[in-house]
Amino acid sequence: MNNMQFPIELLIPGVVIVKDITCETKKDFIIPAGTTLTKEHINRCQIRNIKYAYIRINDKNSSFNEVFNLLVAKAVKEGNVDKLKNLSLVYKYYIEAINDVKFDFTRYLTDRSQSMNPYKHIANVTNMVVTIGKYYNKKVPKKEQIPLEKLALASLLQDVGRIAFNPKILSTLKIDYMTTVNNLRKDYPGIPGNVLFRYLQDYHGLYSYLLTLNKDIDETVRKAILFHQERYNNRDVGLGISLKLYRKDKMASLMAMLIRVCDVYDELLYEGPKKNKQVPFASIPKVINLFVSKDYLYGEAVKLMFEYIPLFRIGSIVRLSDNRLAIVSRVDSDNQFNPTCVDFDYRYIDMKKERLKVINIVSEEELRKK
């Protein structure tokens, strides 16, 4: 468990506070530690101009508090840029407060509805992206470290441009930013001339970029949003640039490549159970490798993702192809999806000899039913 100072204005009902909330001007006002906050509690704090509360973070089984994930999804759905800016700062504190970042991949097997929810998808992607950023920063010199709040904000805003599907919003963008787009086309020749005359889904990153121009947002964040659909080494699609060769803003390129790989990974994780209930994650390495080979994804970003967000962690309970349960004892970096396993007496299982494969991750809920 970790405790974190959290802005009152960003809280939603359901969080547990770990320190008394008091008011300097109203000495008789107190919400005692251990209280699960309700909407009324939060409103009362805001009326009294109380800015922060200390909340409990549980990092035992997943990367982020479920309440926080819901908060992020809600803000993304609203398209509230100012709130998302605040959340990006909270992400920085949140991720640094968690000692050992873990992801519960079994939820991809049980929560079918989430695969259809684009707002939760963005929350998932941002969780992954800032996790990679946290560990990446430990390995590189300070001047090369990724600002986590910028990385989080770029991820949170990556798809806000999809609202340009609304003809009124697209019309407003055309009125406000036609000159801007024409100037952008000088640097990014792949942008179609009619991009503001009809909604083009493949260019939602451009619409997202335009929607942030009237906001106080760092240009590196904007560029990362603009680039997040670009290929690593292909000038023939998208904006008409190669992120591999792009030199004007290397940080924006790196952030965009990390966002892209996590975006693809999360989608594949959710598609798996629908496409193959027996072996839901079997196709992921094949698809990822194909994307890398076609320069759709940056290979180094994939390596970072699998290093810091492994599907199989040591100690994970998995189901084998003969329906046995086993414990993951080792994971090789170059063969993430075929871990070494032992039985519950910690005896080595010779997967090759027995012609076995790991077919699934087993959730705690499933174990309790046994």
Contacts in CASP RR format, 6 or more apart in sequence:
PFRMAT RR
TARGET T0000
AUTHOR 0000-0000-0000
METHOD contacts of the structure
MODEL  1
MNNMQFPIELLIPGVVIVKDITCETKKDFIIPAGTTLTKEHINRCQIRNI
KYAYIRINDKNSSFNEVFNLLVAKAVKEGNVDKLKNLSLVYKYYIEAIND
VKFDFTRYLTDRSQSMNPYKHIANVTNMVVTIGKYYNKKVPKKEQIPLEK
LALASLLQDVGRIAFNPKILSTLKIDYMTTVNNLRKDYPGIPGNVLFRYL
QDYHGLYSYLLTLNKDIDETVRKAILFHQERYNNRDVGLGISLKLYRKDK
MASLMAMLIRVCDVYDELLYEGPKKNKQVPFASIPKVINLFVSKDYLYGE
AVKLMFEYIPLFRIGSIVRLSDNRLAIVSRVDSDNQFNPTCVDFDYRYID
MKKERLKVINIVSEEELRKK
1 56 0 8 1.000
1 57 0 8 1.000
1 58 0 8 1.000
1 59 0 8 1.000
1 60 0 8 1.000
2 56 0 8 1.000
2 57 0 8 1.000
2 59 0 8 1.000
2 97 0 8 1.000
2 98 0 8 1.000
2 99 0 8 1.000
3 18 0 8 1.000
3 19 0 8 1.000
3 54 0 8 1.000
3 55 0 8 1.000
3 56 0 8 1.000
3 57 0 8 1.000
3 97 0 8 1.000
4 54 0 8 1.000
4 55 0 8 1.000
4 57 0 8 1.000
4 93 0 8 1.000
4 94 0 8 1.000
4 97 0 8 1.000
5 52 0 8 1.000
5 53 0 8 1.000
5 54 0 8 1.000
5 93 0 8 1.000
6 15 0 8 1.000
6 52 0 8 1.000
6 53 0 8 1.000
6 54 0 8 1.000
6 55 0 8 1.000
6 90 0 8 1.000
7 51 0 8 1.000
7 52 0 8 1.000
7 86 0 8 1.000
7 90 0 8 1.000
8 42 0 8 1.000
8 45 0 8 1.000
8 46 0 8 1.000
8 50 0 8 1.000
8 51 0 8 1.000
8 52 0 8 1.000
8 53 0 8 1.000
9 46 0 8 1.000
9 86 0 8 1.000
10 71 0 8 1.000
10 83 0 8 1.000
10 86 0 8 1.000
10 87 0 8 1.000
10 90 0 8 1.000
11 37 0 8 1.000
11 42 0 8 1.000
11 53 0 8 1.000
11 55 0 8 1.000
11 71 0 8 1.000
12 42 0 8 1.000
12 67 0 8 1.000
12 70 0 8 1.000
12 71 0 8 1.000
12 74 0 8 1.000
13 36 0 8 1.000
13 37 0 8 1.000
13 38 0 8 1.000
13 39 0 8 1.000
13 41 0 8 1.000
13 42 0 8 1.000
14 36 0 8 1.000
14 37 0 8 1.000
14 38 0 8 1.000
14 67 0 8 1.000
15 36 0 8 1.000
15 37 0 8 1.000
15 53 0 8 1.000
15 55 0 8 1.000
15 56 0 8 1.000
15 65 0 8 1.000
15 67 0 8 1.000
16 34 0 8 1.000
16 35 0 8 1.000
16 36 0 8 1.000
16 37 0 8 1.000
16 55 0 8 1.000
16 56 0 8 1.000
17 31 0 8 1.000
17 33 0 8 1.000
17 34 0 8 1.000
17 35 0 8 1.000
17 37 0 8 1.000
17 53 0 8 1.000
17 54 0 8 1.000
17 55 0 8 1.000
17 56 0 8 1.000
18 33 0 8 1.000
18 34 0 8 1.000
18 54 0 8 1.000
18 55 0 8 1.000
18 56 0 8 1.000
19 33 0 8 1.000
19 53 0 8 1.000
19 54 0 8 1.000
20 30 0 8 1.000
20 31 0 8 1.000
20 32 0 8 1.000
20 33 0 8 1.000
21 30 0 8 1.000
21 31 0 8 1.000
21 45 0 8 1.000
21 50 0 8 1.000
21 53 0 8 1.000
22 29 0 8 1.000
22 30 0 8 1.000
23 29 0 8 1.000
23 48 0 8 1.000
23 49 0 8 1.000
23 50 0 8 1.000
25 48 0 8 1.000
26 48 0 8 1.000
29 44 0 8 1.000
29 48 0 8 1.000
31 37 0 8 1.000
31 41 0 8 1.000
31 44 0 8 1.000
31 45 0 8 1.000
35 41 0 8 1.000
37 53 0 8 1.000
45 53 0 8 1.000
55 65 0 8 1.000
57 65 0 8 1.000
57 94 0 8 1.000
57 97 0 8 1.000
57 98 0 8 1.000
58 65 0 8 1.000
59 98 0 8 1.000
59 99 0 8 1.000
59 100 0 8 1.000
59 101 0 8 1.000
59 102 0 8 1.000
60 102 0 8 1.000
61 102 0 8 1.000
61 104 0 8 1.000
61 364 0 8 1.000
62 102 0 8 1.000
62 103 0 8 1.000
62 104 0 8 1.000
63 98 0 8 1.000
63 101 0 8 1.000
63 102 0 8 1.000
63 103 0 8 1.000
63 127 0 8 1.000
63 128 0 8 1.000
63 131 0 8 1.000
64 94 0 8 1.000
64 98 0 8 1.000
64 127 0 8 1.000
68 90 0 8 1.000
68 94 0 8 1.000
69 120 0 8 1.000
69 123 0 8 1.000
69 124 0 8 1.000
69 127 0 8 1.000
71 87 0 8 1.000
72 87 0 8 1.000
72 122 0 8 1.000
72 123 0 8 1.000
72 126 0 8 1.000
72 156 0 8 1.000
73 117 0 8 1.000
73 119 0 8 1.000
73 120 0 8 1.000
73 122 0 8 1.000
73 123 0 8 1.000
74 119 0 8 1.000
75 83 0 8 1.000
75 84 0 8 1.000
75 87 0 8 1.000
75 156 0 8 1.000
76 84 0 8 1.000
76 119 0 8 1.000
76 122 0 8 1.000
76 123 0 8 1.000
76 156 0 8 1.000
76 159 0 8 1.000
76 160 0 8 1.000
77 119 0 8 1.000
79 160 0 8 1.000
79 163 0 8 1.000
81 157 0 8 1.000
81 160 0 8 1.000
81 211 0 8 1.000
81 212 0 8 1.000
81 215 0 8 1.000
81 217 0 8 1.000
82 215 0 8 1.000
84 153 0 8 1.000
84 156 0 8 1.000
84 157 0 8 1.000
85 153 0 8 1.000
85 215 0 8 1.000
85 216 0 8 1.000
85 217 0 8 1.000
87 152 0 8 1.000
87 156 0 8 1.000
88 149 0 8 1.000
88 150 0 8 1.000
88 152 0 8 1.000
88 153 0 8 1.000
88 156 0 8 1.000
89 149 0 8 1.000
91 126 0 8 1.000
91 130 0 8 1.000
91 148 0 8 1.000
91 149 0 8 1.000
91 152 0 8 1.000
92 130 0 8 1.000
92 148 0 8 1.000
92 149 0 8 1.000
92 152 0 8 1.000
95 101 0 8 1.000
95 130 0 8 1.000
95 131 0 8 1.000
95 134 0 8 1.000
95 148 0 8 1.000
96 134 0 8 1.000
96 148 0 8 1.000
101 131 0 8 1.000
101 134 0 8 1.000
101 135 0 8 1.000
101 308 0 8 1.000
102 313 0 8 1.000
103 127 0 8 1.000
103 128 0 8 1.000
103 131 0 8 1.000
103 309 0 8 1.000
104 363 0 8 1.000
105 269 0 8 1.000
105 311 0 8 1.000
105 361 0 8 1.000
106 361 0 8 1.000
106 362 0 8 1.000
106 363 0 8 1.000
106 364 0 8 1.000
106 365 0 8 1.000
106 366 0 8 1.000
107 114 0 8 1.000
107 363 0 8 1.000
108 114 0 8 1.000
108 115 0 8 1.000
108 269 0 8 1.000
108 270 0 8 1.000
108 272 0 8 1.000
108 273 0 8 1.000
108 280 0 8 1.000
109 273 0 8 1.000
109 280 0 8 1.000
109 360 0 8 1.000
109 361 0 8 1.000
109 363 0 8 1.000
110 363 0 8 1.000
110 365 0 8 1.000
112 273 0 8 1.000
112 274 0 8 1.000
114 120 0 8 1.000
114 121 0 8 1.000
114 124 0 8 1.000
114 270 0 8 1.000
115 270 0 8 1.000
115 271 0 8 1.000
115 274 0 8 1.000
118 159 0 8 1.000
118 162 0 8 1.000
121 266 0 8 1.000
121 267 0 8 1.000
121 270 0 8 1.000
122 155 0 8 1.000
122 156 0 8 1.000
122 158 0 8 1.000
122 159 0 8 1.000
124 266 0 8 1.000
125 155 0 8 1.000
125 158 0 8 1.000
125 259 0 8 1.000
125 262 0 8 1.000
125 263 0 8 1.000
125 266 0 8 1.000
126 152 0 8 1.000
126 155 0 8 1.000
126 156 0 8 1.000
128 262 0 8 1.000
128 265 0 8 1.000
128 266 0 8 1.000
128 305 0 8 1.000
128 309 0 8 1.000
129 151 0 8 1.000
129 152 0 8 1.000
129 155 0 8 1.000
129 258 0 8 1.000
129 259 0 8 1.000
129 262 0 8 1.000
130 148 0 8 1.000
130 151 0 8 1.000
130 152 0 8 1.000
130 155 0 8 1.000
131 308 0 8 1.000
131 309 0 8 1.000
132 258 0 8 1.000
132 262 0 8 1.000
132 304 0 8 1.000
132 305 0 8 1.000
132 308 0 8 1.000
132 309 0 8 1.000
133 146 0 8 1.000
133 148 0 8 1.000
133 151 0 8 1.000
133 258 0 8 1.000
133 308 0 8 1.000
134 148 0 8 1.000
134 308 0 8 1.000
135 304 0 8 1.000
135 307 0 8 1.000
135 308 0 8 1.000
136 145 0 8 1.000
136 146 0 8 1.000
136 304 0 8 1.000
136 308 0 8 1.000
137 145 0 8 1.000
137 146 0 8 1.000
137 148 0 8 1.000
146 251 0 8 1.000
146 254 0 8 1.000
146 255 0 8 1.000
146 258 0 8 1.000
150 218 0 8 1.000
150 220 0 8 1.000
150 221 0 8 1.000
150 224 0 8 1.000
150 255 0 8 1.000
151 224 0 8 1.000
151 255 0 8 1.000
151 258 0 8 1.000
151 259 0 8 1.000
153 217 0 8 1.000
153 218 0 8 1.000
153 221 0 8 1.000
154 221 0 8 1.000
154 224 0 8 1.000
154 225 0 8 1.000
154 228 0 8 1.000
154 255 0 8 1.000
154 256 0 8 1.000
154 259 0 8 1.000
155 259 0 8 1.000
155 262 0 8 1.000
157 208 0 8 1.000
157 212 0 8 1.000
157 217 0 8 1.000
157 221 0 8 1.000
157 225 0 8 1.000
158 205 0 8 1.000
158 208 0 8 1.000
158 225 0 8 1.000
158 228 0 8 1.000
158 259 0 8 1.000
158 263 0 8 1.000
159 204 0 8 1.000
159 205 0 8 1.000
159 208 0 8 1.000
160 207 0 8 1.000
160 208 0 8 1.000
160 211 0 8 1.000
160 212 0 8 1.000
161 204 0 8 1.000
161 205 0 8 1.000
161 207 0 8 1.000
161 208 0 8 1.000
161 210 0 8 1.000
161 211 0 8 1.000
162 201 0 8 1.000
162 204 0 8 1.000
162 207 0 8 1.000
162 208 0 8 1.000
163 169 0 8 1.000
163 207 0 8 1.000
163 211 0 8 1.000
164 170 0 8 1.000
164 173 0 8 1.000
164 199 0 8 1.000
164 204 0 8 1.000
164 207 0 8 1.000
164 211 0 8 1.000
165 199 0 8 1.000
165 201 0 8 1.000
167 199 0 8 1.000
170 196 0 8 1.000
170 198 0 8 1.000
170 199 0 8 1.000
170 207 0 8 1.000
173 196 0 8 1.000
173 207 0 8 1.000
173 210 0 8 1.000
173 211 0 8 1.000
174 196 0 8 1.000
174 197 0 8 1.000
176 210 0 8 1.000
177 196 0 8 1.000
177 210 0 8 1.000
177 213 0 8 1.000
178 196 0 8 1.000
180 210 0 8 1.000
180 213 0 8 1.000
181 191 0 8 1.000
181 193 0 8 1.000
181 195 0 8 1.000
181 196 0 8 1.000
181 206 0 8 1.000
181 210 0 8 1.000
184 191 0 8 1.000
184 206 0 8 1.000
185 191 0 8 1.000
185 193 0 8 1.000
187 241 0 8 1.000
188 239 0 8 1.000
188 240 0 8 1.000
188 241 0 8 1.000
189 239 0 8 1.000
189 240 0 8 1.000
190 238 0 8 1.000
190 239 0 8 1.000
190 240 0 8 1.000
191 203 0 8 1.000
191 206 0 8 1.000
191 238 0 8 1.000
191 239 0 8 1.000
191 240 0 8 1.000
192 200 0 8 1.000
192 203 0 8 1.000
194 200 0 8 1.000
195 203 0 8 1.000
195 206 0 8 1.000
199 207 0 8 1.000
202 229 0 8 1.000
202 238 0 8 1.000
203 229 0 8 1.000
203 238 0 8 1.000
204 229 0 8 1.000
205 225 0 8 1.000
205 226 0 8 1.000
205 228 0 8 1.000
205 229 0 8 1.000
206 226 0 8 1.000
206 239 0 8 1.000
208 225 0 8 1.000
208 226 0 8 1.000
209 222 0 8 1.000
209 223 0 8 1.000
209 225 0 8 1.000
209 226 0 8 1.000
212 221 0 8 1.000
212 222 0 8 1.000
212 225 0 8 1.000
213 222 0 8 1.000
219 249 0 8 1.000
220 249 0 8 1.000
220 251 0 8 1.000
220 252 0 8 1.000
220 255 0 8 1.000
221 252 0 8 1.000
221 255 0 8 1.000
223 249 0 8 1.000
223 252 0 8 1.000
223 253 0 8 1.000
223 256 0 8 1.000
224 251 0 8 1.000
224 252 0 8 1.000
224 253 0 8 1.000
224 255 0 8 1.000
224 256 0 8 1.000
224 259 0 8 1.000
225 256 0 8 1.000
226 239 0 8 1.000
226 252 0 8 1.000
226 256 0 8 1.000
227 239 0 8 1.000
227 241 0 8 1.000
227 243 0 8 1.000
227 246 0 8 1.000
227 252 0 8 1.000
227 253 0 8 1.000
227 256 0 8 1.000
228 256 0 8 1.000
228 259 0 8 1.000
228 260 0 8 1.000
228 263 0 8 1.000
229 238 0 8 1.000
229 260 0 8 1.000
230 238 0 8 1.000
230 239 0 8 1.000
230 240 0 8 1.000
230 241 0 8 1.000
230 242 0 8 1.000
230 243 0 8 1.000
230 256 0 8 1.000
230 260 0 8 1.000
231 237 0 8 1.000
231 238 0 8 1.000
231 242 0 8 1.000
231 243 0 8 1.000
231 295 0 8 1.000
231 296 0 8 1.000
232 242 0 8 1.000
232 243 0 8 1.000
232 244 0 8 1.000
232 257 0 8 1.000
232 295 0 8 1.000
232 296 0 8 1.000
232 297 0 8 1.000
232 298 0 8 1.000
232 299 0 8 1.000
233 242 0 8 1.000
233 243 0 8 1.000
233 244 0 8 1.000
233 245 0 8 1.000
233 295 0 8 1.000
234 242 0 8 1.000
234 294 0 8 1.000
234 295 0 8 1.000
234 296 0 8 1.000
235 241 0 8 1.000
235 242 0 8 1.000
243 253 0 8 1.000
243 256 0 8 1.000
243 257 0 8 1.000
243 298 0 8 1.000
244 295 0 8 1.000
244 298 0 8 1.000
246 253 0 8 1.000
257 297 0 8 1.000
257 298 0 8 1.000
257 301 0 8 1.000
258 301 0 8 1.000
258 304 0 8 1.000
258 305 0 8 1.000
260 297 0 8 1.000
260 298 0 8 1.000
260 301 0 8 1.000
261 297 0 8 1.000
261 298 0 8 1.000
261 301 0 8 1.000
261 302 0 8 1.000
261 305 0 8 1.000
262 305 0 8 1.000
262 309 0 8 1.000
264 288 0 8 1.000
264 291 0 8 1.000
264 297 0 8 1.000
265 284 0 8 1.000
265 288 0 8 1.000
265 305 0 8 1.000
265 309 0 8 1.000
268 283 0 8 1.000
268 284 0 8 1.000
268 287 0 8 1.000
268 288 0 8 1.000
269 281 0 8 1.000
269 284 0 8 1.000
272 280 0 8 1.000
272 281 0 8 1.000
272 283 0 8 1.000
272 284 0 8 1.000
273 280 0 8 1.000
275 283 0 8 1.000
276 282 0 8 1.000
276 283 0 8 1.000
278 359 0 8 1.000
279 321 0 8 1.000
279 357 0 8 1.000
279 359 0 8 1.000
279 360 0 8 1.000
280 360 0 8 1.000
281 311 0 8 1.000
281 337 0 8 1.000
281 360 0 8 1.000
281 361 0 8 1.000
282 337 0 8 1.000
282 357 0 8 1.000
282 359 0 8 1.000
284 311 0 8 1.000
284 337 0 8 1.000
285 336 0 8 1.000
285 337 0 8 1.000
288 297 0 8 1.000
288 302 0 8 1.000
290 296 0 8 1.000
291 297 0 8 1.000
292 298 0 8 1.000
292 299 0 8 1.000
292 302 0 8 1.000
303 333 0 8 1.000
306 333 0 8 1.000
306 336 0 8 1.000
307 333 0 8 1.000
310 331 0 8 1.000
310 336 0 8 1.000
311 336 0 8 1.000
311 337 0 8 1.000
311 361 0 8 1.000
312 318 0 8 1.000
312 328 0 8 1.000
312 331 0 8 1.000
312 336 0 8 1.000
312 337 0 8 1.000
312 339 0 8 1.000
312 358 0 8 1.000
312 361 0 8 1.000
313 328 0 8 1.000
313 331 0 8 1.000
314 328 0 8 1.000
314 329 0 8 1.000
314 330 0 8 1.000
314 331 0 8 1.000
315 327 0 8 1.000
315 328 0 8 1.000
315 329 0 8 1.000
316 327 0 8 1.000
316 328 0 8 1.000
316 339 0 8 1.000
316 361 0 8 1.000
317 325 0 8 1.000
317 326 0 8 1.000
317 327 0 8 1.000
317 328 0 8 1.000
317 361 0 8 1.000
317 362 0 8 1.000
317 367 0 8 1.000
318 325 0 8 1.000
318 326 0 8 1.000
318 327 0 8 1.000
318 328 0 8 1.000
318 339 0 8 1.000
318 341 0 8 1.000
318 358 0 8 1.000
318 359 0 8 1.000
318 360 0 8 1.000
318 361 0 8 1.000
318 362 0 8 1.000
319 325 0 8 1.000
319 326 0 8 1.000
319 358 0 8 1.000
319 359 0 8 1.000
319 360 0 8 1.000
319 361 0 8 1.000
319 362 0 8 1.000
320 326 0 8 1.000
320 341 0 8 1.000
320 349 0 8 1.000
320 351 0 8 1.000
320 356 0 8 1.000
320 357 0 8 1.000
320 358 0 8 1.000
320 359 0 8 1.000
321 355 0 8 1.000
321 356 0 8 1.000
321 357 0 8 1.000
321 358 0 8 1.000
321 359 0 8 1.000
322 354 0 8 1.000
322 356 0 8 1.000
324 343 0 8 1.000
325 344 0 8 1.000
325 362 0 8 1.000
326 341 0 8 1.000
326 342 0 8 1.000
326 343 0 8 1.000
326 344 0 8 1.000
326 349 0 8 1.000
326 358 0 8 1.000
327 341 0 8 1.000
327 342 0 8 1.000
327 343 0 8 1.000
327 344 0 8 1.000
327 346 0 8 1.000
328 339 0 8 1.000
328 340 0 8 1.000
328 341 0 8 1.000
328 358 0 8 1.000
329 339 0 8 1.000
329 340 0 8 1.000
329 341 0 8 1.000
329 342 0 8 1.000
329 346 0 8 1.000
329 348 0 8 1.000
330 339 0 8 1.000
330 340 0 8 1.000
331 339 0 8 1.000
331 340 0 8 1.000
332 338 0 8 1.000
332 339 0 8 1.000
332 340 0 8 1.000
337 358 0 8 1.000
338 351 0 8 1.000
338 357 0 8 1.000
338 358 0 8 1.000
339 358 0 8 1.000
340 348 0 8 1.000
340 351 0 8 1.000
341 349 0 8 1.000
341 351 0 8 1.000
341 358 0 8 1.000
342 348 0 8 1.000
342 349 0 8 1.000
343 349 0 8 1.000
349 356 0 8 1.000
351 357 0 8 1.000
END
